[in-house]
């Protein structure tokens, strides 16, 4: 498990942009379950990480997409790999059949996974490209 003093600023990078910091499996379940209540309910869940591609690509890309896109998910949430162990494990149950990957991003609509971005799709890809890809996905599903 990563030390709190390292992780907290990386969590804050998303929470100040409107992402809910999800720390328990129960809260992950609640978000997914509440996402099933409306035909058009969407949730973006970012599995955050300490790695360089999370800092340089994933977090900035996610923030740009929700800030600049014409459409965005109704709910934004994040769990932190290597820190919020139970919450991440539960989130990964919802992202099956994709293997564990961090950082990664999952878009749910009506409680169902409709789009998933794995680490290998984040590494070496600019934050702007990630944001553009997310905005295209938001246009389709949100």
N, C-alpha and C positions, 0 to 999 in steps of 0.2 A: 504494500500500500504506500502511495506517495505521501510525503509530508504535507500537512495542511498549509504551511506557509508558502509552499510552491503551488499548490492546487488552487487556493482561494482566488488569487488574481486571474487565473485562467478561467475559472467559473464566472467571475465578475465580468469578464470580457463579453460574455453572452447575456448575463442577467441584466446588465445595464441597457442592453438592446431589447429587453422585453421578454426574454426567455425565462421560463420558470425553472428554477434549480430543483430537480427531482432527486430525492435522496433515499427513497424507500421503495421496495417492490409494491407495496400497497398503493402508493401514489401513482406509480406507473400503471397499475391496473385501473385505478380510478380515471386517469386521463384517457386510456384506451376505451374503457366502458362508456364514459361520458361522450366520447367521440362517435358512439353508435346512435346517439339520440336524434340526430338530424340527418336528413338526406344529403345535405351539403356541408356537413361538419368535417373540417380538416385539421390535422395536427402535424406539425413538423417536429420531429424528435432528433436532436443532435447528440450523438455519442461522442463526447468531448475527450480529449487526450492531452498529454504533456508533450507529445512529439512535435517536431518542427513543422510538419505539414499541417497540423491542427492550427498552430499559431500563424503560419504564413498563408495558408490556403483555405482551410475549412471554416474557421471562425469568421475571418473577414468575408468570405464568400457568402456564408449564411446571413451575416448581418447586412451586407449589401442587397441581397435578394429580398429580404423582408422590408428593407428601408426604401429601396428604389423601385421595386416591382409594382405594377398596377394592381395586381392581385397578390394576396398572401394568405397563408393558413389562418384559420380562426384562433388556433392555439399554437404557442411556441414553447417547447420544453427542451431540457438538456439533462443528461446524466453524465457522470465523469468516470471513465474507465480507470481502474487502478485505485479508485478512491471510494466511490459509491457502489461497492461490490454487489450488494443485493439488488439495487435498482438497475444496474447494468445487466446483471444476469436475467432479470425479468424482462427488460427491454429486448434483449437478444432472443428471448423466447418468441416475442412478437415479430421479429425480423427473420425468422426461419422461412425458407430454407437457406438463407444466406449465412455463411460462416461468420463467427465473431470477427469484428473488424472495428478498429478505432484509429483515427476518427472515422465516423460514418454518419449518414443522415438518412432518416426514414420519413416518408410522407404517408400518413394514414388518412383515408377517407371513409367515413362511416365505420370506423373501427377495423378497416382492412388495409393492409400494406399495399400501396399502389405504386410506390417508387422507392428505390433504395440506392444509395451511393456508397460504394465500398471504398476502403482506404486506397486501393490501387487506382481508383478513379479520381482520387484527390492528390496523391503524390505527383509532383511535377506539373500540376495543372494550376494555372494562376487563379487567384481569388476572383478575378473578373470573369473568367471562364466558368468557374463554379457558380457564381451568382447568375450568369446568363442562363446556364443549364437549369438552375432552380427556378428562375423566373419563367422559363418555358414550361416547366412542370406545373408551376402554380397556375399559369394561364389555362392549362388543360384540366386541372383537378379542383381548383379553388373557385 
